[in-house]
Amino acid sequence: DSALKSYKKAIRLNPIYAEAYNNIANTYKEVNQVDKAIKFYKKAIDLRPTFSEPFNNLGNIYLLENKLTTAIENYLNALLINPNYAEAFNNLGIALKENSNLKTSIRIFKKIIKKKPDFAEAHYNLGMVYQELRDFKKAVNCYEKAIFYKANNAEFHYSLGSAFHELKFLDKGEAAYKKAIALDSKYIEAFNNLGTVYNDMGRLHDAKFC
């Protein structure tokens, strides 16, 4: 891989260049060589303990592996170094949600939004917490804000459709699912849920074609 060769060349020229170790780790993560990615993230941290990015990246790996306590520790380390690291805050909120700390995750997402009001993913993830709490009106409000800042995200429209569906706003649910499908023509869950909306509307003929 050309990128990997270039990063390794950078390390040969400067063996203590932490950014190159972090980039190598990113490359290994992209090809699912997780053990190697972890090794290089940790090397980047050893070389520069005040480098926040590899802490966040390590947290992402542990989040995917459902090692939530370890993920949270890494996100907190990233934030100790850089308290304005919005992506680490967002990831911390996700990890807390997955760890069933819903009230704390709400506080985290609100804190990010206060610092960075146009951070679409934070609005979306806050909506996901409210959806889990079955507060669908608040979820809709959050999803709509996420879409305002990032209109071409199919997942945002799908989740908006799901919240509308729960509220029995079937026309709005239909429109949101259709928008998700327009953005991603292979969005299986959106087709399935659109069919359910049509069933709920009594439009059985339309449901057959979803």
Secondary structure, 3 states (H helix, E strand, C coil): CHHHHHHHHHHHHCCCCHHHHHHHHHHHHHCCCHHHHHHHHHHHHHHCCCCHHHHHHHHHHHHHCCCHHHHHHHHHHHHHHCCCCHHHHHHHHHHHHHCCCHHHHHHHHHHHHHHCCCCHHHHHHHHHHHHHCCCHHHHHHHHHHHHHHCCCCHHHHHHHHHHHHHCCCHHHHHHHHHHHHHHCCCCHHHHHHHHHHHHHHCCHHHHHCC
